[in-house]
Amino acid sequence: MSLRTNASQCGGVVVEFESEDSSDTRARPARTIPGSPLIYLKGPKFLIYVSGALSMWGDRMWHFAISVFLIELYGRNLLLTAVFGLVVAGSVLLLGALIGDWVDRNPRNKVAHASLFIQNISVTVCSIVLMLVFSYKQSIELIWDGWLTVVCYTVVIVLADVANLASTALTIAIQRDWIVVITGYNRGHLAGMNATMRRIDQVTNILAPLAVGQVMTLASNVVGCGFILGWNLVSLIVEFIFLSRVYRIVPALSVKPPAPEDDQECVPSIRERNRSREAEASREEVPALAEDTSCDLSLHLKEITNLPLCFQRLRGLLSTCKDGWSAYYRQPVFLAGMGLAFLYTTVLGFDCITTGYAYTQGISGSLLSLLMGVSAITGLMGTVMFTKLRKAYGLVNTGIISSCLHLGCLLLCVCSVFAPGSPMDLSLLMPHTDGTNSSSAEVAGGKRHTYPFMVGVNQPLLSDRSSIHWTNNTVLFDSVPVSNTPESYISIILLFLGVITARIGLWSFDLTVTQLLQENICASERGVVNGVQSSMNYLMDLLHFIMVISAPQPQHFGILVIISVLFITTGHTMYFLYARKAKRKHRLDT
């Protein structure tokens, strides 16, 4: 049986090494039809791009703004932001498989519309609550001895977390399922749509936080909340109309393939297994199958039916999670997915960790913003390189080339740890025995610098709104004193040179694994497997924050760089093992 036959039965494609010249040739005549630009603007691809751009823009604005809002709400302290990050990561980690299973079990239009509605309404209500809290904060703090403030904080975090879960479901539905169906399982078109969506994501990742940041800086937090509220209401209407039209003009979206049979290569449907369990649990009487086993089976089912309804549902949810992780493990692209997840355990990215470290090394906020813009350009170069490499060398080989490029660029980051100007000092990891209080001391260049620290007192982080530089995922302050200027800038230059150039291979590799997951997973389980993949990504992302908490000083950053490169190397090694296995299977099949 050919690979294409197996793919059609599973509802996906597994034609990693097949030439696509014939399909591209068939697609070319459509470009010469008069009025084709107008047809394209009304077609499903353009509608998906516009809908995705609106959704990504709103997500980027909200993720940036909520972090700043939580900082200013809680005495300008980072506690609420840390709690919010922990809740978001933990919820996706625990509920990723359930979200994916829900995407698989329901019609595509209902999943998209429900996710879109829940996400935007949650952000809208959360914005209203934030506007009320910012406007009447002093009065709210006097009610219920201050407990009403705690309730407001809880409501804000819960609503923001619900919005993030709905956004995860929408991403799985549209970018992991709809796109595959819209392209008609054509690998070339699928790669093009994936690359375009990633380019949109890269652009919005820079522009959206800057836009809402300017509103918040020039006006106020209340106006910023109102701006986000209005954007989400308008975006909700436009996205709903566009997704509904895409669903109507692509008939294949209304048909979900049946669950694969047990003798096929795809993993058996989790939904069908859960239904069979529920059916067995609901039977009050079980006919005797055998004289020796009838008693044990009846007792087992009786125990299940005697459980309260809430426990029965909890048991079903746990079974779904267990089956989801089992299905993820049995996928042929398991190693590739795990390799991508390992890349999340890193401090070598333009997040608050790396930018904060650069700020302590004398890099100004304006220069950091410029470097972030350059990194966005290199990310776009990665998407272009992906499409060209995939067409020339195939999808699996594209991942190998991207991995080597990514690792090669990160060697510059490792060199920066030992280059002149690096603040790394391993003596900080050793206990001091000089008998003095050194809990708040830093050693740099043979000198000990002591910084005042008051336990139990909220240190002001936003002393002056006019001194704030708004960047992506972080807030920089002109009024905060920067540590001593390093003796040499060679170390920080090598670090950012490696981080920026590595994004070319990083995003090309990310697109490679994304398309492998799209092509090799059955349509009936595409949601749950991608949900588990999201859980793995969040789990590995949590590890990198634990690393930073364990070694928070700038002198520790070199150790974090080395650990990050080790995790990334492990991830790419997993992909190399997958590629070797895939090529061996291809040779046997041919």
Sequence and secondary structure as in RCSB ss.txt:
>XXXX:A:sequence
MSLRTNASQCGGVVVEFESEDSSDTRARPARTIPGSPLIYLKGPKFLIYVSGALSMWGDRMWHFAISVFLIELYG
RNLLLTAVFGLVVAGSVLLLGALIGDWVDRNPRNKVAHASLFIQNISVTVCSIVLMLVFSYKQSIELIWDGWLTV
VCYTVVIVLADVANLASTALTIAIQRDWIVVITGYNRGHLAGMNATMRRIDQVTNILAPLAVGQVMTLASNVVGC
GFILGWNLVSLIVEFIFLSRVYRIVPALSVKPPAPEDDQECVPSIRERNRSREAEASREEVPALAEDTSCDLSLH
LKEITNLPLCFQRLRGLLSTCKDGWSAYYRQPVFLAGMGLAFLYTTVLGFDCITTGYAYTQGISGSLLSLLMGVS
AITGLMGTVMFTKLRKAYGLVNTGIISSCLHLGCLLLCVCSVFAPGSPMDLSLLMPHTDGTNSSSAEVAGGKRHT
YPFMVGVNQPLLSDRSSIHWTNNTVLFDSVPVSNTPESYISIILLFLGVITARIGLWSFDLTVTQLLQENICASE
RGVVNGVQSSMNYLMDLLHFIMVISAPQPQHFGILVIISVLFITTGHTMYFLYARKAKRKHRLDT
>XXXX:A:secstr
  HHHHHHHHTS   TT   HHHHHHHGGGGGSTTHHHHHHHSHHHHHHHHHHHHHHHHHHHHHHHHHHHHHHTT
T SHHHHHHHHHHHHHHHHHHHHHHHHHHHS HHHHHHHHHHHHHHHHHHHHHHHHHHHHSHHHHHTGGGGHHHH
HHHHHHHHHHHHHHHHHHHHHHHIIIIIHHHHTTT HHHHHHHHHHHHHHHHHHHHHHHHHHHHHHHHS HHHHH
HHHHHHHHHHHHHHHHHHHHHHHH GGGG       TTSSS   HHHHHHHHHHHHH S    S TTTHHHHHHH
HHHHHHS HHHHHHHHHHHHHHHHHHHHHHSTTHHHHHHHHHTTS S SSSHHHHHHHHHTT  HHHHHHHHHHH
HHHHHHHHHHHHHHHHHH HHHHHHHHHHHHHHHHHHHHHHHHSTT    GGGGS   SSS  TTEEEETTEEEE
    TT    S S GGGEEEETTEEEESSS      S SHHHHHHHHHHHHHHHHHHHHHHHHHHHHHHHS GGG
HHHHHHHHHHHHHHHHHHHHHHHHHS SGGGHHHHHHHHHHHHHHHHHHHHHHHHHHHHHHHHH 
